[in-house]
Amino acid sequence: MNAMLLLSTAGAAMVALAAIFIRMKAIKRPATVKKIILPPFFMSTGFLMFVYEPTRLEPSQILEAFTVGLVFSLLLMKTSRFEIRDSDIYMVRSKAFVFLLFTLLAARIVFKLLIGDAINVEELAGMFFILAYGMIIPWRIFMLVQFKKVEKKKRLQSRGQAPAHSH
């Protein structure tokens, strides 16, 4: 295993652990529209990587990476839901999120080992960024729609027009 592979894998593992830690901490606070829609905007600065020529991808690579991201987003959508607790809206903790991040990390390592000679590290980084973006955008849109539904239910409950059941 070369030093670049070890270094980039360690970096990816640290990012995955940071994401898990941040997500688990954030889930303890009430959800808001701002907390749902801002992460994709912050993440979009990652597109600046494509200014660096070696990270630029072929259209087929972009399509492949984005499609895989969409598939992973379906898993996140399936396991993401909100509930009303103490008159606030919270996201329900999901073990699938942690599993998905580690699966992506493992896939990245496997891809680097299997096709590391055919695709350079920079292109692979670009592909994984596109994959992540293809995963977060549909997931966050789904979350926003679900949040709005629960928010409407909460408003109806506070007016006494709906039962107190939160699911």
Residue pairs with C-beta under 8 A, 6 or more apart in sequence:
4 121
5 112
5 113
5 116
5 121
8 112
8 121
8 125
9 105
9 108
9 109
9 112
12 105
12 108
13 105
16 101
16 102
16 104
16 105
19 101
20 97
20 98
20 101
23 97
24 93
26 35
27 90
27 91
27 93
29 90
30 88
30 89
30 90
31 82
31 89
31 90
31 91
31 147
33 144
33 147
36 140
36 143
36 144
36 147
37 140
37 144
39 136
39 140
40 133
40 136
40 137
40 140
43 132
43 133
43 136
44 133
46 129
46 133
47 129
49 55
49 125
49 126
49 129
50 56
50 57
50 126
52 122
54 120
54 122
54 123
55 122
55 123
55 125
55 126
56 123
56 126
57 65
57 123
57 126
57 127
57 130
61 123
61 126
61 127
61 130
62 130
64 127
65 126
65 127
65 128
65 130
65 131
65 134
66 130
66 131
66 133
66 134
67 134
68 131
68 134
69 130
69 131
69 132
69 133
69 134
69 135
69 136
70 134
70 135
70 138
72 100
72 104
72 131
72 134
72 135
73 134
73 135
73 136
73 137
73 138
73 139
73 142
75 96
75 100
76 96
76 97
76 100
76 135
76 139
76 142
77 138
77 139
77 142
78 96
79 94
79 96
79 97
80 91
80 92
80 94
80 139
80 142
80 143
80 146
81 91
81 92
81 146
81 167
82 89
82 90
82 91
82 92
82 143
82 146
82 147
82 150
83 89
83 90
83 92
83 150
83 166
83 167
84 90
84 150
84 153
84 154
84 157
84 166
85 166
87 154
87 158
89 147
89 150
89 151
89 154
91 143
104 128
104 131
104 132
108 124
108 128
111 119
111 124
112 121
112 124
115 124
116 124
119 127
150 166
153 162
153 166
156 162
157 163
157 164
